Amino acid sequence: MTEYNTAFNEVDLLMNEMLEKLNISLNETNLYPTDDMFRIIVQEIDVENLKILSFIYNEGSQEVIDNMTPVIKEFMYWWGDNLDYGTINIQSLIAKKEEKIISSIILENSDKAKKIKRI
């Protein structure tokens, strides 16, 4: 269960920030386009946490589900809606985020190699 806490904490933080900015409660989210809210949250989530959430959605045990806060449960409902309506391809988003990370590492190492050659 503890391996999921980082992902849950990030979702909880992002969801609460969004609710605060919109000045709404969790119960009022159904009055707004939740697909847009879901898109905002998943764009901000760290790639490793996104992978964990994907695993939980696909393979989650009842113990994990029972320990989710209401905010996390609502987000996971949005996840299911996203899968039903195909708003965002989560696997493509994960691949895109991983590509950004790998590209930045390659560029960073390339810059280091250039500096070494100049010396």
Biopython code that builds the backbone (N, CA, C, O; Angstrom):
import numpy as np
from Bio.PDB.StructureBuilder import StructureBuilder

atoms = [
    (1, "MET", "N", (0.813, -1.189, 0.000)),
    (1, "MET", "CA", (0.000, 0.000, 0.000)),
    (1, "MET", "C", (0.862, 1.260, 0.000)),
    (1, "MET", "O", (0.500, 2.256, -0.625)),
    (2, "THR", "N", (1.978, 1.223, 0.684)),
    (2, "THR", "CA", (2.812, 2.424, 0.781)),
    (2, "THR", "C", (3.406, 2.834, -0.565)),
    (2, "THR", "O", (3.731, 4.005, -0.762)),
    (3, "GLU", "N", (3.553, 1.883, -1.496)),
    (3, "GLU", "CA", (4.115, 2.226, -2.802)),
    (3, "GLU", "C", (3.171, 3.123, -3.602)),
    (3, "GLU", "O", (3.591, 3.755, -4.571)),
    (4, "TYR", "N", (1.912, 3.182, -3.208)),
    (4, "TYR", "CA", (0.942, 4.020, -3.909)),
    (4, "TYR", "C", (0.803, 5.411, -3.289)),
    (4, "TYR", "O", (0.213, 6.303, -3.899)),
    (5, "ASN", "N", (1.336, 5.600, -2.095)),
    (5, "ASN", "CA", (1.135, 6.854, -1.373)),
    (5, "ASN", "C", (1.644, 8.073, -2.124)),
    (5, "ASN", "O", (0.995, 9.119, -2.101)),
    (6, "THR", "N", (2.788, 7.967, -2.787)),
    (6, "THR", "CA", (3.331, 9.108, -3.520)),
    (6, "THR", "C", (2.369, 9.540, -4.619)),
    (6, "THR", "O", (2.098, 10.730, -4.779)),
    (7, "ALA", "N", (1.860, 8.589, -5.366)),
    (7, "ALA", "CA", (0.902, 8.902, -6.438)),
    (7, "ALA", "C", (-0.382, 9.484, -5.854)),
    (7, "ALA", "O", (-0.909, 10.470, -6.369)),
    (8, "PHE", "N", (-0.878, 8.883, -4.792)),
    (8, "PHE", "CA", (-2.101, 9.385, -4.168)),
    (8, "PHE", "C", (-1.903, 10.794, -3.625)),
    (8, "PHE", "O", (-2.781, 11.646, -3.763)),
    (9, "ASN", "N", (-0.753, 11.038, -3.009)),
    (9, "ASN", "CA", (-0.483, 12.368, -2.464)),
    (9, "ASN", "C", (-0.436, 13.421, -3.564)),
    (9, "ASN", "O", (-0.946, 14.527, -3.390)),
    (10, "GLU", "N", (0.181, 13.077, -4.706)),
    (10, "GLU", "CA", (0.259, 14.039, -5.802)),
    (10, "GLU", "C", (-1.134, 14.330, -6.367)),
    (10, "GLU", "O", (-1.471, 15.489, -6.609)),
    (11, "VAL", "N", (-1.934, 13.300, -6.575)),
    (11, "VAL", "CA", (-3.297, 13.506, -7.082)),
    (11, "VAL", "C", (-4.100, 14.338, -6.090)),
    (11, "VAL", "O", (-4.809, 15.267, -6.476)),
    (12, "ASP", "N", (-3.985, 14.001, -4.826)),
    (12, "ASP", "CA", (-4.703, 14.729, -3.785)),
    (12, "ASP", "C", (-4.329, 16.215, -3.809)),
    (12, "ASP", "O", (-5.201, 17.082, -3.751)),
    (13, "LEU", "N", (-3.044, 16.495, -3.895)),
    (13, "LEU", "CA", (-2.563, 17.876, -3.930)),
    (13, "LEU", "C", (-3.082, 18.607, -5.168)),
    (13, "LEU", "O", (-3.616, 19.711, -5.056)),
    (14, "LEU", "N", (-2.928, 18.001, -6.344)),
    (14, "LEU", "CA", (-3.361, 18.640, -7.587)),
    (14, "LEU", "C", (-4.874, 18.841, -7.627)),
    (14, "LEU", "O", (-5.354, 19.889, -8.060)),
    (15, "MET", "N", (-5.610, 17.851, -7.182)),
    (15, "MET", "CA", (-7.073, 17.970, -7.171)),
    (15, "MET", "C", (-7.512, 19.084, -6.224)),
    (15, "MET", "O", (-8.372, 19.893, -6.571)),
    (16, "ASN", "N", (-6.925, 19.127, -5.035)),
    (16, "ASN", "CA", (-7.307, 20.163, -4.077)),
    (16, "ASN", "C", (-6.930, 21.553, -4.569)),
    (16, "ASN", "O", (-7.679, 22.506, -4.354)),
    (17, "GLU", "N", (-5.774, 21.684, -5.230)),
    (17, "GLU", "CA", (-5.394, 22.973, -5.812)),
    (17, "GLU", "C", (-6.411, 23.401, -6.863)),
    (17, "GLU", "O", (-6.822, 24.561, -6.900)),
    (18, "MET", "N", (-6.813, 22.471, -7.711)),
    (18, "MET", "CA", (-7.770, 22.790, -8.758)),
    (18, "MET", "C", (-9.123, 23.179, -8.159)),
    (18, "MET", "O", (-9.730, 24.160, -8.588)),
    (19, "LEU", "N", (-9.589, 22.429, -7.186)),
    (19, "LEU", "CA", (-10.867, 22.738, -6.552)),
    (19, "LEU", "C", (-10.824, 24.108, -5.888)),
    (19, "LEU", "O", (-11.796, 24.862, -5.932)),
    (20, "GLU", "N", (-9.695, 24.418, -5.277)),
    (20, "GLU", "CA", (-9.537, 25.719, -4.628)),
    (20, "GLU", "C", (-9.561, 26.850, -5.659)),
    (20, "GLU", "O", (-10.217, 27.870, -5.449)),
    (21, "LYS", "N", (-8.848, 26.669, -6.770)),
    (21, "LYS", "CA", (-8.829, 27.701, -7.817)),
    (21, "LYS", "C", (-10.205, 27.899, -8.436)),
    (21, "LYS", "O", (-10.583, 29.023, -8.767)),
    (22, "LEU", "N", (-10.950, 26.819, -8.594)),
    (22, "LEU", "CA", (-12.301, 26.907, -9.157)),
    (22, "LEU", "C", (-13.336, 27.313, -8.113)),
    (22, "LEU", "O", (-14.484, 27.615, -8.437)),
    (23, "ASN", "N", (-12.908, 27.312, -6.864)),
    (23, "ASN", "CA", (-13.771, 27.661, -5.737)),
    (23, "ASN", "C", (-15.021, 26.766, -5.699)),
    (23, "ASN", "O", (-16.149, 27.239, -5.565)),
    (24, "ILE", "N", (-14.773, 25.463, -5.824)),
    (24, "ILE", "CA", (-15.862, 24.490, -5.758)),
    (24, "ILE", "C", (-15.471, 23.355, -4.819)),
    (24, "ILE", "O", (-14.298, 23.159, -4.501)),
    (25, "SER", "N", (-16.482, 22.621, -4.390)),
    (25, "SER", "CA", (-16.217, 21.437, -3.569)),
    (25, "SER", "C", (-16.150, 20.216, -4.478)),
    (25, "SER", "O", (-16.511, 20.281, -5.653)),
    (26, "LEU", "N", (-15.693, 19.129, -3.931)),
    (26, "LEU", "CA", (-15.610, 17.884, -4.692)),
    (26, "LEU", "C", (-16.990, 17.465, -5.209)),
    (26, "LEU", "O", (-17.116, 16.958, -6.323)),
    (27, "ASN", "N", (-18.013, 17.681, -4.395)),
    (27, "ASN", "CA", (-19.375, 17.312, -4.792)),
    (27, "ASN", "C", (-19.903, 18.157, -5.947)),
    (27, "ASN", "O", (-20.843, 17.751, -6.630)),
    (28, "GLU", "N", (-19.313, 19.321, -6.169)),
    (28, "GLU", "CA", (-19.769, 20.208, -7.240)),
    (28, "GLU", "C", (-19.065, 19.956, -8.572)),
    (28, "GLU", "O", (-19.399, 20.589, -9.573)),
    (29, "THR", "N", (-18.108, 19.050, -8.598)),
    (29, "THR", "CA", (-17.357, 18.826, -9.841)),
    (29, "THR", "C", (-18.232, 18.293, -10.961)),
    (29, "THR", "O", (-17.925, 18.494, -12.136)),
    (30, "ASN", "N", (-19.323, 17.614, -10.612)),
    (30, "ASN", "CA", (-20.198, 17.084, -11.664)),
    (30, "ASN", "C", (-20.945, 18.187, -12.414)),
    (30, "ASN", "O", (-21.597, 17.912, -13.421)),
    (31, "LEU", "N", (-20.858, 19.427, -11.938)),
    (31, "LEU", "CA", (-21.476, 20.563, -12.625)),
    (31, "LEU", "C", (-20.567, 21.134, -13.707)),
    (31, "LEU", "O", (-20.965, 22.033, -14.448)),
    (32, "TYR", "N", (-19.364, 20.619, -13.795)),
    (32, "TYR", "CA", (-18.354, 21.122, -14.728)),
    (32, "TYR", "C", (-17.883, 19.981, -15.631)),
    (32, "TYR", "O", (-18.102, 18.808, -15.327)),
    (33, "PRO", "N", (-17.237, 20.333, -16.737)),
    (33, "PRO", "CA", (-16.714, 19.273, -17.630)),
    (33, "PRO", "C", (-15.535, 18.546, -16.981)),
    (33, "PRO", "O", (-14.406, 19.038, -16.985)),
    (34, "THR", "N", (-15.813, 17.382, -16.430)),
    (34, "THR", "CA", (-14.767, 16.656, -15.707)),
    (34, "THR", "C", (-13.678, 16.143, -16.636)),
    (34, "THR", "O", (-12.563, 15.881, -16.186)),
    (35, "ASP", "N", (-13.979, 15.992, -17.930)),
    (35, "ASP", "CA", (-12.921, 15.556, -18.842)),
    (35, "ASP", "C", (-11.832, 16.617, -18.941)),
    (35, "ASP", "O", (-10.656, 16.282, -19.081)),
    (36, "ASP", "N", (-12.207, 17.892, -18.870)),
    (36, "ASP", "CA", (-11.205, 18.959, -18.868)),
    (36, "ASP", "C", (-10.404, 18.949, -17.574)),
    (36, "ASP", "O", (-9.187, 19.134, -17.591)),
    (37, "MET", "N", (-11.083, 18.733, -16.456)),
    (37, "MET", "CA", (-10.389, 18.672, -15.167)),
    (37, "MET", "C", (-9.426, 17.492, -15.151)),
    (37, "MET", "O", (-8.292, 17.611, -14.686)),
    (38, "PHE", "N", (-9.879, 16.362, -15.657)),
    (38, "PHE", "CA", (-9.024, 15.175, -15.721)),
    (38, "PHE", "C", (-7.788, 15.462, -16.571)),
    (38, "PHE", "O", (-6.673, 15.112, -16.185)),
    (39, "ARG", "N", (-7.982, 16.092, -17.716)),
    (39, "ARG", "CA", (-6.877, 16.411, -18.624)),
    (39, "ARG", "C", (-5.845, 17.310, -17.921)),
    (39, "ARG", "O", (-4.640, 17.089, -18.045)),
    (40, "ILE", "N", (-6.316, 18.303, -17.199)),
    (40, "ILE", "CA", (-5.417, 19.211, -16.477)),
    (40, "ILE", "C", (-4.585, 18.436, -15.466)),
    (40, "ILE", "O", (-3.372, 18.625, -15.378)),
    (41, "ILE", "N", (-5.229, 17.573, -14.711)),
    (41, "ILE", "CA", (-4.532, 16.819, -13.660)),
    (41, "ILE", "C", (-3.505, 15.863, -14.260)),
    (41, "ILE", "O", (-2.356, 15.851, -13.818)),
    (42, "VAL", "N", (-3.888, 15.061, -15.255)),
    (42, "VAL", "CA", (-2.942, 14.068, -15.782)),
    (42, "VAL", "C", (-1.768, 14.723, -16.502)),
    (42, "VAL", "O", (-0.686, 14.140, -16.567)),
    (43, "GLN", "N", (-1.963, 15.925, -17.044)),
    (43, "GLN", "CA", (-0.842, 16.623, -17.682)),
    (43, "GLN", "C", (0.205, 17.026, -16.647)),
    (43, "GLN", "O", (1.388, 17.127, -16.970)),
    (44, "GLU", "N", (-0.222, 17.257, -15.412)),
    (44, "GLU", "CA", (0.676, 17.711, -14.349)),
    (44, "GLU", "C", (1.317, 16.577, -13.552)),
    (44, "GLU", "O", (2.360, 16.773, -12.929)),
    (45, "ILE", "N", (0.712, 15.417, -13.567)),
    (45, "ILE", "CA", (1.200, 14.303, -12.742)),
    (45, "ILE", "C", (2.547, 13.803, -13.257)),
    (45, "ILE", "O", (2.763, 13.679, -14.462)),
    (46, "ASP", "N", (3.432, 13.523, -12.328)),
    (46, "ASP", "CA", (4.733, 12.934, -12.627)),
    (46, "ASP", "C", (4.536, 11.602, -13.348)),
    (46, "ASP", "O", (3.609, 10.853, -13.041)),
    (47, "VAL", "N", (5.408, 11.317, -14.298)),
    (47, "VAL", "CA", (5.255, 10.116, -15.133)),
    (47, "VAL", "C", (5.256, 8.827, -14.304)),
    (47, "VAL", "O", (4.488, 7.912, -14.600)),
    (48, "GLU", "N", (6.088, 8.738, -13.290)),
    (48, "GLU", "CA", (6.117, 7.516, -12.468)),
    (48, "GLU", "C", (4.807, 7.344, -11.709)),
    (48, "GLU", "O", (4.297, 6.231, -11.578)),
    (49, "ASN", "N", (4.269, 8.451, -11.212)),
    (49, "ASN", "CA", (2.988, 8.377, -10.513)),
    (49, "ASN", "C", (1.855, 8.044, -11.475)),
    (49, "ASN", "O", (0.904, 7.355, -11.107)),
    (50, "LEU", "N", (1.956, 8.529, -12.695)),
    (50, "LEU", "CA", (0.958, 8.201, -13.713)),
    (50, "LEU", "C", (0.972, 6.698, -14.011)),
    (50, "LEU", "O", (-0.079, 6.084, -14.195)),
    (51, "LYS", "N", (2.162, 6.119, -14.056)),
    (51, "LYS", "CA", (2.276, 4.669, -14.270)),
    (51, "LYS", "C", (1.654, 3.896, -13.108)),
    (51, "LYS", "O", (0.968, 2.895, -13.315)),
    (52, "ILE", "N", (1.899, 4.367, -11.894)),
    (52, "ILE", "CA", (1.333, 3.713, -10.710)),
    (52, "ILE", "C", (-0.192, 3.774, -10.759)),
    (52, "ILE", "O", (-0.867, 2.778, -10.502)),
    (53, "LEU", "N", (-0.727, 4.943, -11.090)),
    (53, "LEU", "CA", (-2.181, 5.093, -11.166)),
    (53, "LEU", "C", (-2.776, 4.207, -12.257)),
    (53, "LEU", "O", (-3.856, 3.642, -12.084)),
    (54, "SER", "N", (-2.077, 4.090, -13.366)),
    (54, "SER", "CA", (-2.530, 3.213, -14.443)),
    (54, "SER", "C", (-2.569, 1.764, -13.961)),
    (54, "SER", "O", (-3.525, 1.037, -14.231)),
    (55, "PHE", "N", (-1.529, 1.355, -13.251)),
    (55, "PHE", "CA", (-1.483, 0.004, -12.691)),
    (55, "PHE", "C", (-2.632, -0.205, -11.706)),
    (55, "PHE", "O", (-3.310, -1.232, -11.737)),
    (56, "ILE", "N", (-2.840, 0.779, -10.833)),
    (56, "ILE", "CA", (-3.916, 0.663, -9.847)),
    (56, "ILE", "C", (-5.260, 0.520, -10.548)),
    (56, "ILE", "O", (-6.082, -0.311, -10.161)),
    (57, "TYR", "N", (-5.480, 1.329, -11.576)),
    (57, "TYR", "CA", (-6.763, 1.255, -12.275)),
    (57, "TYR", "C", (-6.957, -0.122, -12.914)),
    (57, "TYR", "O", (-8.049, -0.690, -12.871)),
    (58, "ASN", "N", (-5.900, -0.641, -13.498)),
    (58, "ASN", "CA", (-6.008, -1.921, -14.202)),
    (58, "ASN", "C", (-5.931, -3.135, -13.288)),
    (58, "ASN", "O", (-6.583, -4.147, -13.544)),
    (59, "GLU", "N", (-5.142, -3.042, -12.228)),
    (59, "GLU", "CA", (-4.863, -4.217, -11.397)),
    (59, "GLU", "C", (-5.184, -4.016, -9.919)),
    (59, "GLU", "O", (-4.924, -4.904, -9.106)),
    (60, "GLY", "N", (-5.743, -2.864, -9.561)),
    (60, "GLY", "CA", (-5.916, -2.502, -8.156)),
    (60, "GLY", "C", (-6.674, -3.521, -7.334)),
    (60, "GLY", "O", (-7.676, -4.082, -7.777)),
    (61, "SER", "N", (-6.185, -3.749, -6.140)),
    (61, "SER", "CA", (-6.843, -4.676, -5.223)),
    (61, "SER", "C", (-7.905, -3.921, -4.427)),
    (61, "SER", "O", (-7.905, -2.691, -4.382)),
    (62, "GLN", "N", (-8.782, -4.650, -3.820)),
    (62, "GLN", "CA", (-9.832, -4.034, -3.008)),
    (62, "GLN", "C", (-9.227, -3.256, -1.849)),
    (62, "GLN", "O", (-9.764, -2.222, -1.452)),
    (63, "GLU", "N", (-8.109, -3.741, -1.299)),
    (63, "GLU", "CA", (-7.440, -3.042, -0.196)),
    (63, "GLU", "C", (-7.024, -1.641, -0.626)),
    (63, "GLU", "O", (-7.203, -0.680, 0.123)),
    (64, "VAL", "N", (-6.472, -1.522, -1.828)),
    (64, "VAL", "CA", (-6.046, -0.221, -2.337)),
    (64, "VAL", "C", (-7.259, 0.680, -2.524)),
    (64, "VAL", "O", (-7.234, 1.847, -2.135)),
    (65, "ILE", "N", (-8.299, 0.153, -3.108)),
    (65, "ILE", "CA", (-9.515, 0.934, -3.354)),
    (65, "ILE", "C", (-10.139, 1.387, -2.040)),
    (65, "ILE", "O", (-10.599, 2.523, -1.930)),
    (66, "ASP", "N", (-10.158, 0.516, -1.056)),
    (66, "ASP", "CA", (-10.735, 0.853, 0.246)),
    (66, "ASP", "C", (-9.968, 1.966, 0.946)),
    (66, "ASP", "O", (-10.546, 2.702, 1.745)),
    (67, "ASN", "N", (-8.682, 2.102, 0.660)),
    (67, "ASN", "CA", (-7.859, 3.108, 1.327)),
    (67, "ASN", "C", (-7.763, 4.426, 0.566)),
    (67, "ASN", "O", (-7.029, 5.323, 0.980)),
    (68, "MET", "N", (-8.486, 4.555, -0.530)),
    (68, "MET", "CA", (-8.473, 5.807, -1.287)),
    (68, "MET", "C", (-9.336, 6.855, -0.591)),
    (68, "MET", "O", (-10.390, 6.549, -0.034)),
    (69, "THR", "N", (-8.862, 8.094, -0.639)),
    (69, "THR", "CA", (-9.660, 9.202, -0.128)),
    (69, "THR", "C", (-10.777, 9.495, -1.132)),
    (69, "THR", "O", (-10.702, 9.049, -2.277)),
    (70, "PRO", "N", (-11.801, 10.228, -0.728)),
    (70, "PRO", "CA", (-12.857, 10.592, -1.680)),
    (70, "PRO", "C", (-12.326, 11.337, -2.911)),
    (70, "PRO", "O", (-12.837, 11.153, -4.015)),
    (71, "VAL", "N", (-11.319, 12.162, -2.724)),
    (71, "VAL", "CA", (-10.728, 12.901, -3.844)),
    (71, "VAL", "C", (-10.077, 11.935, -4.830)),
    (71, "VAL", "O", (-10.248, 12.072, -6.041)),
    (72, "ILE", "N", (-9.333, 10.964, -4.316)),
    (72, "ILE", "CA", (-8.671, 9.981, -5.178)),
    (72, "ILE", "C", (-9.717, 9.126, -5.897)),
    (72, "ILE", "O", (-9.583, 8.848, -7.089)),
    (73, "LYS", "N", (-10.751, 8.713, -5.174)),
    (73, "LYS", "CA", (-11.810, 7.908, -5.796)),
    (73, "LYS", "C", (-12.471, 8.672, -6.939)),
    (73, "LYS", "O", (-12.730, 8.100, -7.998)),
    (74, "GLU", "N", (-12.747, 9.956, -6.735)),
    (74, "GLU", "CA", (-13.361, 10.766, -7.788)),
    (74, "GLU", "C", (-12.451, 10.838, -9.005)),
    (74, "GLU", "O", (-12.907, 10.707, -10.141)),
    (75, "PHE", "N", (-11.157, 11.049, -8.760)),
    (75, "PHE", "CA", (-10.202, 11.088, -9.861)),
    (75, "PHE", "C", (-10.194, 9.755, -10.618)),
    (75, "PHE", "O", (-10.143, 9.743, -11.848)),
    (76, "MET", "N", (-10.242, 8.654, -9.901)),
    (76, "MET", "CA", (-10.237, 7.345, -10.553)),
    (76, "MET", "C", (-11.541, 7.099, -11.326)),
    (76, "MET", "O", (-11.534, 6.394, -12.336)),
    (77, "TYR", "N", (-12.654, 7.671, -10.861)),
    (77, "TYR", "CA", (-13.893, 7.610, -11.654)),
    (77, "TYR", "C", (-13.699, 8.365, -12.963)),
    (77, "TYR", "O", (-14.131, 7.912, -14.024)),
    (78, "TRP", "N", (-13.039, 9.531, -12.874)),
    (78, "TRP", "CA", (-12.750, 10.307, -14.084)),
    (78, "TRP", "C", (-11.869, 9.494, -15.023)),
    (78, "TRP", "O", (-12.027, 9.550, -16.242)),
    (79, "TRP", "N", (-10.936, 8.736, -14.441)),
    (79, "TRP", "CA", (-10.047, 7.878, -15.239)),
    (79, "TRP", "C", (-10.886, 6.885, -16.048)),
    (79, "TRP", "O", (-10.665, 6.696, -17.244)),
    (80, "GLY", "N", (-11.847, 6.259, -15.373)),
    (80, "GLY", "CA", (-12.731, 5.312, -16.053)),
    (80, "GLY", "C", (-13.550, 5.980, -17.147)),
    (80, "GLY", "O", (-13.710, 5.429, -18.235)),
    (81, "ASP", "N", (-14.068, 7.172, -16.856)),
    (81, "ASP", "CA", (-14.808, 7.922, -17.881)),
    (81, "ASP", "C", (-13.912, 8.222, -19.074)),
    (81, "ASP", "O", (-14.342, 8.137, -20.224)),
    (82, "ASN", "N", (-12.666, 8.574, -18.788)),
    (82, "ASN", "CA", (-11.715, 8.860, -19.858)),
    (82, "ASN", "C", (-11.527, 7.632, -20.745)),
    (82, "ASN", "O", (-11.484, 7.748, -21.970)),
    (83, "LEU", "N", (-11.417, 6.473, -20.138)),
    (83, "LEU", "CA", (-11.264, 5.243, -20.924)),
    (83, "LEU", "C", (-12.513, 4.961, -21.757)),
    (83, "LEU", "O", (-12.422, 4.502, -22.896)),
    (84, "ASP", "N", (-13.681, 5.242, -21.174)),
    (84, "ASP", "CA", (-14.935, 5.015, -21.901)),
    (84, "ASP", "C", (-15.079, 5.937, -23.109)),
    (84, "ASP", "O", (-15.558, 5.523, -24.164)),
    (85, "TYR", "N", (-14.661, 7.189, -22.943)),
    (85, "TYR", "CA", (-14.865, 8.185, -24.001)),
    (85, "TYR", "C", (-13.615, 8.474, -24.817)),
    (85, "TYR", "O", (-13.687, 9.183, -25.820)),
    (86, "GLY", "N", (-12.478, 7.942, -24.408)),
    (86, "GLY", "CA", (-11.241, 8.109, -25.169)),
    (86, "GLY", "C", (-10.730, 9.532, -25.240)),
    (86, "GLY", "O", (-10.138, 9.930, -26.243)),
    (87, "THR", "N", (-10.951, 10.303, -24.188)),
    (87, "THR", "CA", (-10.510, 11.692, -24.167)),
    (87, "THR", "C", (-8.995, 11.799, -24.268)),
    (87, "THR", "O", (-8.472, 12.570, -25.072)),
    (88, "ILE", "N", (-8.300, 11.027, -23.454)),
    (88, "ILE", "CA", (-6.835, 11.043, -23.432)),
    (88, "ILE", "C", (-6.345, 9.602, -23.480)),
    (88, "ILE", "O", (-6.857, 8.740, -22.767)),
    (89, "ASN", "N", (-5.363, 9.349, -24.315)),
    (89, "ASN", "CA", (-4.733, 8.038, -24.352)),
    (89, "ASN", "C", (-3.626, 8.042, -23.296)),
    (89, "ASN", "O", (-2.556, 8.614, -23.504)),
    (90, "ILE", "N", (-3.896, 7.402, -22.175)),
    (90, "ILE", "CA", (-2.969, 7.431, -21.037)),
    (90, "ILE", "C", (-1.621, 6.827, -21.404)),
    (90, "ILE", "O", (-0.583, 7.382, -21.044)),
    (91, "GLN", "N", (-1.614, 5.709, -22.108)),
    (91, "GLN", "CA", (-0.339, 5.069, -22.461)),
    (91, "GLN", "C", (0.495, 5.975, -23.364)),
    (91, "GLN", "O", (1.717, 6.031, -23.228)),
    (92, "SER", "N", (-0.153, 6.679, -24.276)),
    (92, "SER", "CA", (0.577, 7.627, -25.134)),
    (92, "SER", "C", (1.117, 8.790, -24.317)),
    (92, "SER", "O", (2.228, 9.262, -24.557)),
    (93, "LEU", "N", (0.331, 9.249, -23.353)),
    (93, "LEU", "CA", (0.783, 10.338, -22.489)),
    (93, "LEU", "C", (1.996, 9.907, -21.674)),
    (93, "LEU", "O", (2.950, 10.671, -21.530)),
    (94, "ILE", "N", (1.964, 8.692, -21.143)),
    (94, "ILE", "CA", (3.108, 8.168, -20.394)),
    (94, "ILE", "C", (4.333, 8.114, -21.299)),
    (94, "ILE", "O", (5.416, 8.544, -20.902)),
    (95, "ALA", "N", (4.171, 7.593, -22.509)),
    (95, "ALA", "CA", (5.295, 7.505, -23.455)),
    (95, "ALA", "C", (5.836, 8.889, -23.791)),
    (95, "ALA", "O", (7.050, 9.073, -23.884)),
    (96, "LYS", "N", (4.963, 9.849, -23.973)),
    (96, "LYS", "CA", (5.376, 11.222, -24.295)),
    (96, "LYS", "C", (6.170, 11.835, -23.140)),
    (96, "LYS", "O", (7.196, 12.479, -23.358)),
    (97, "LYS", "N", (5.688, 11.629, -21.913)),
    (97, "LYS", "CA", (6.391, 12.159, -20.740)),
    (97, "LYS", "C", (7.749, 11.479, -20.573)),
    (97, "LYS", "O", (8.734, 12.138, -20.239)),
    (98, "GLU", "N", (7.809, 10.165, -20.803)),
    (98, "GLU", "CA", (9.089, 9.457, -20.712)),
    (98, "GLU", "C", (10.050, 9.944, -21.792)),
    (98, "GLU", "O", (11.248, 10.081, -21.542)),
    (99, "GLU", "N", (9.534, 10.203, -22.982)),
    (99, "GLU", "CA", (10.371, 10.703, -24.073)),
    (99, "GLU", "C", (10.990, 12.052, -23.707)),
    (99, "GLU", "O", (12.160, 12.299, -24.002)),
    (100, "LYS", "N", (10.211, 12.921, -23.066)),
    (100, "LYS", "CA", (10.735, 14.222, -22.629)),
    (100, "LYS", "C", (11.886, 14.038, -21.643)),
    (100, "LYS", "O", (12.913, 14.710, -21.737)),
    (101, "ILE", "N", (11.701, 13.128, -20.706)),
    (101, "ILE", "CA", (12.728, 12.879, -19.694)),
    (101, "ILE", "C", (13.994, 12.340, -20.349)),
    (101, "ILE", "O", (15.094, 12.815, -20.069)),
    (102, "ILE", "N", (13.836, 11.352, -21.216)),
    (102, "ILE", "CA", (14.992, 10.745, -21.887)),
    (102, "ILE", "C", (15.694, 11.769, -22.765)),
    (102, "ILE", "O", (16.923, 11.833, -22.782)),
    (103, "SER", "N", (14.926, 12.569, -23.493)),
    (103, "SER", "CA", (15.521, 13.596, -24.364)),
    (103, "SER", "C", (16.321, 14.607, -23.563)),
    (103, "SER", "O", (17.409, 15.009, -23.975)),
    (104, "SER", "N", (15.787, 15.021, -22.418)),
    (104, "SER", "CA", (16.513, 15.997, -21.604)),
    (104, "SER", "C", (17.801, 15.397, -21.043)),
    (104, "SER", "O", (18.810, 16.094, -20.928)),
    (105, "ILE", "N", (17.775, 14.115, -20.694)),
    (105, "ILE", "CA", (18.988, 13.447, -20.202)),
    (105, "ILE", "C", (20.021, 13.352, -21.317)),
    (105, "ILE", "O", (21.204, 13.608, -21.095)),
    (106, "ILE", "N", (19.578, 12.987, -22.510)),
    (106, "ILE", "CA", (20.494, 12.888, -23.652)),
    (106, "ILE", "C", (21.105, 14.245, -23.960)),
    (106, "ILE", "O", (22.311, 14.344, -24.188)),
    (107, "LEU", "N", (20.285, 15.292, -23.970)),
    (107, "LEU", "CA", (20.797, 16.640, -24.236)),
    (107, "LEU", "C", (21.778, 17.086, -23.160)),
    (107, "LEU", "O", (22.808, 17.691, -23.455)),
    (108, "GLU", "N", (21.449, 16.782, -21.925)),
    (108, "GLU", "CA", (22.331, 17.142, -20.815)),
    (108, "GLU", "C", (23.681, 16.445, -20.952)),
    (108, "GLU", "O", (24.727, 17.070, -20.777)),
    (109, "ASN", "N", (23.658, 15.160, -21.264)),
    (109, "ASN", "CA", (24.908, 14.410, -21.442)),
    (109, "ASN", "C", (25.669, 14.884, -22.668)),
    (109, "ASN", "O", (26.900, 14.902, -22.666)),
    (110, "SER", "N", (24.960, 15.262, -23.698)),
    (110, "SER", "CA", (25.590, 15.789, -24.907)),
    (110, "SER", "C", (26.303, 17.106, -24.604)),
    (110, "SER", "O", (27.420, 17.337, -25.068)),
    (111, "ASP", "N", (25.653, 17.961, -23.826)),
    (111, "ASP", "CA", (26.268, 19.231, -23.436)),
    (111, "ASP", "C", (27.511, 19.001, -22.583)),
    (111, "ASP", "O", (28.508, 19.706, -22.737)),
    (112, "LYS", "N", (27.458, 18.022, -21.689)),
    (112, "LYS", "CA", (28.623, 17.701, -20.859)),
    (112, "LYS", "C", (29.776, 17.214, -21.727)),
    (112, "LYS", "O", (30.926, 17.593, -21.505)),
    (113, "ALA", "N", (29.474, 16.378, -22.711)),
    (113, "ALA", "CA", (30.512, 15.852, -23.603)),
    (113, "ALA", "C", (31.152, 16.976, -24.404)),
    (113, "ALA", "O", (32.363, 16.966, -24.623)),
    (114, "LYS", "N", (30.365, 17.933, -24.839)),
    (114, "LYS", "CA", (30.903, 19.066, -25.594)),
    (114, "LYS", "C", (31.831, 19.902, -24.723)),
    (114, "LYS", "O", (32.874, 20.361, -25.190)),
    (115, "LYS", "N", (31.463, 20.102, -23.472)),
    (115, "LYS", "CA", (32.295, 20.889, -22.560)),
    (115, "LYS", "C", (33.616, 20.183, -22.284)),
    (115, "LYS", "O", (34.658, 20.832, -22.192)),
    (116, "ILE", "N", (33.583, 18.878, -22.154)),
    (116, "ILE", "CA", (34.805, 18.109, -21.906)),
    (116, "ILE", "C", (35.736, 18.207, -23.103)),
    (116, "ILE", "O", (36.943, 18.362, -22.923)),
    (117, "LYS", "N", (35.214, 18.120, -24.311)),
    (117, "LYS", "CA", (36.033, 18.192, -25.520)),
    (117, "LYS", "C", (36.679, 19.557, -25.677)),
    (117, "LYS", "O", (37.780, 19.649, -26.220)),
    (118, "ARG", "N", (36.041, 20.604, -25.225)),
    (118, "ARG", "CA", (36.581, 21.960, -25.345)),
    (118, "ARG", "C", (37.760, 22.182, -24.412)),
    (118, "ARG", "O", (38.615, 23.025, -24.684)),
    (119, "ILE", "N", (37.812, 21.460, -23.352)),
    (119, "ILE", "CA", (38.868, 21.663, -22.356)),
    (119, "ILE", "C", (40.103, 21.009, -22.777)),
    (119, "ILE", "O", (41.107, 21.069, -22.067)),
]
sb = StructureBuilder()
sb.init_structure("model")
sb.init_model(0)
sb.init_chain("A")
sb.init_seg("    ")
for serial, (resi, resn, name, xyz) in enumerate(atoms, 1):
    if name == "N":
        sb.init_residue(resn, " ", resi, " ")
    sb.init_atom(name, np.array(xyz, "f"), 0.0, 1.0, " ", f" {name:<3s}", serial, name[0])
structure = sb.get_structure()
